[in-house]
Structure formats: structure tokens, C-alpha cells
Amino acid sequence: MKKMKTLLTTTFRGFSGKKFNPRRYLEMTDVELELDKNGVHYRLAERSDIVALLAIERDVYNGDIPWTFSHFEHEIVKNEEAFFIVAEIAGSVVGFIGTRINHHGQDAHITNLAVFKAFQGQQIASNLIGQLVQLMQALGKNEMTLEVRRDNTKAQGLYRRQGFSTDKLLPAYYEDGSDAIWMVKKLKNGN
Ligand SMILES: CC(C)(COP(=O)(O)OP(=O)(O)OC[C@H]1O[C@@H](n2cnc3c(N)ncnc32)[C@H](O)[C@@H]1OP(=O)(O)O)[C@@H](O)C(=O)NCCC(=O)NCCS
């Protein structure tokens, strides 16, 4: 995830939409947007979730918030090619994943992912990624991409288990000069 400047079970029973707009799914009868798994509820994020997302960021980045309220707002409310899924336990949001559709609707880029420290190691991030993969597969996207800090081996391991592989190094990608690794998961041809 880069500091910015400037949804769902994915149980599909047939999808015939044209332009990608996850928020439009809420009005569709052929897509289920919600999933309950191991006591965790997964659903599309709304504007009212942003305060919780900021709290999760502060927790996992030790007080820092790489994304501000308006960054989240842009990707959850304003940008029709982007959305977030949240994981909820007993009504409280404990984790999230964001994605944005790029390259004329062909690829899905993971923009942000985090789980409260107290809830890590319970497969919540794995399920968030898994749902996104399932959704993008059903939508016929070609591939999913992401960038991750070179020293974030934990997240890289998680992405590898979900079928992502290292594509290239992005030297000095982050504002603090650290490198990123670009990872890709092909979705077509039997990935
Ligand atoms: C990276 C992050 C999102 C992972 O969240 P999580 O919910 O703990 O992830 P999961 O439980 O799905 O998987 C991670 C752990 O479960 C283990 N695990 C997951 N799937 C597994 C599998 N199929 N088999 C065995 N172990 C597995 C992993 O080994 C890992 O264990 P570890 O923490 O002891 O290394 C979380 O650590 C986080 O918020 N980190 C800070 C933000 C960040 O780095 N985000 C990624 C930016 S690109």
C-alpha cells in the first residue's frame, strides 16, 4: 500500500453486468454480498466504517495513518471503480481490504489491507483476499496486482499462499525510500 496523495460473499449466481460498479451490486438480486465464516461477517464497506478503518490503521502502523479519512472516503464513496470489504466480529469492524479496477476494467489492484493486531492470525486477511479473488474471477478480470513493502515478509507470505507471485522490484517506491515488491495473480487460464 502506498501513501495516497492526491465488496461480499462472492457467491455468484450469474452475473451479466457491463461496467464494473460494486455499489450497484447492492441492488442486484443475482449477487450475494455478505458472508459469515467462523464468527466473522464480511460485507461491503460504507462511509460510516471509515472511523473504524482509521483505528485499525493506527493500531497496525503504531499510530501512523498512511491513508487519511478523505483517502478512504474517495475509495469507498466517490471512486466508482473502487471499493472496500470489511470483516466484522459482533458488530465491530476488525479488518478490511480495498481494491481498485485498473487498465480499462481488466485488472484489480489491492490498495489496502489490515487486521487489528488482536485479531490477526485467524485467517481474516486470507478470507478477505479470498473473497476478492473469487469476485474478480467471477467478473472475468485478467489478473490481480498489489505492491507490498520489501521487508513485509508476513504479508508477502500471506499473498503467496493466496496464489500471488513476485513480478518485479519497485526500487525506492515509498516516500521513506524503501522498496516495494510488485505481486501478481493471474485469474484466467486455470490460475
Ligand atoms: C498482513 C495482515 C493483514 C495479515 O492479517 P491476518 O488476519 O493475521 O492474516 P491471516 O490470519 O489470514 O494469515 C496470517 C497468519 O496466519 C498464518 N496462515 C495464514 N494462512 C495460512 C495457511 N493456509 N496455512 C498456514 N498458516 C497460515 C500465517 O502464517 C500468518 O501467521 P503469522 O502471523 O504467525 O506469520 C496483518 O498482519 C496486518 O494488518 N498487518 C499490518 C498491515 C499490513 O502489513 N498490510 C499489508 C500491506 S501490503
The ligand as a Gaussian input file, in Angstrom:
#p B3LYP/6-31G(d) Opt

LIG

0 1
 C       -0.783000      -8.736000       6.978000
 C       -2.061000      -8.833000       7.787000
 C       -3.177000      -8.108000       7.061000
 C       -2.411000     -10.320000       7.973000
 O       -3.664000     -10.401000       8.664000
 P       -4.153000     -11.777000       9.371000
 O       -5.635000     -11.711000       9.512000
 O       -3.360000     -12.001000      10.583000
 O       -3.765000     -12.848000       8.273000
 P       -4.126000     -14.400000       8.286000
 O       -4.525000     -14.848000       9.653000
 O       -5.059000     -14.659000       7.195000
 O       -2.699000     -15.004000       7.916000
 C       -1.536000     -14.595000       8.584000
 C       -1.075000     -15.634000       9.613000
 O       -1.771000     -16.855000       9.543000
 C       -0.902000     -17.883000       9.012000
 N       -1.600000     -18.519000       7.890000
 C       -2.483000     -17.955000       7.079000
 N       -2.928000     -18.836000       6.182000
 C       -2.304000     -19.987000       6.455000
 C       -2.355000     -21.288000       5.881000
 N       -3.162000     -21.596000       4.850000
 N       -1.579000     -22.250000       6.418000
 C       -0.776000     -21.965000       7.454000
 N       -0.677000     -20.767000       8.031000
 C       -1.448000     -19.787000       7.543000
 C        0.307000     -17.189000       8.548000
 O        1.465000     -17.972000       8.699000
 C        0.353000     -15.990000       9.428000
 O        0.889000     -16.373000      10.659000
 P        1.949000     -15.444000      11.384000
 O        1.225000     -14.186000      11.721000
 O        2.320000     -16.208000      12.547000
 O        3.054000     -15.236000      10.383000
 C       -1.888000      -8.225000       9.209000
 O       -0.743000      -8.767000       9.792000
 C       -1.754000      -6.703000       9.186000
 O       -2.734000      -5.977000       9.304000
 N       -0.509000      -6.224000       9.068000
 C       -0.239000      -4.774000       9.015000
 C       -0.693000      -4.157000       7.726000
 C       -0.045000      -4.799000       6.530000
 O        1.123000      -5.166000       6.540000
 N       -0.840000      -4.925000       5.456000
 C       -0.380000      -5.446000       4.192000
 C        0.084000      -4.296000       3.366000
 S        0.511000      -4.816000       1.733000

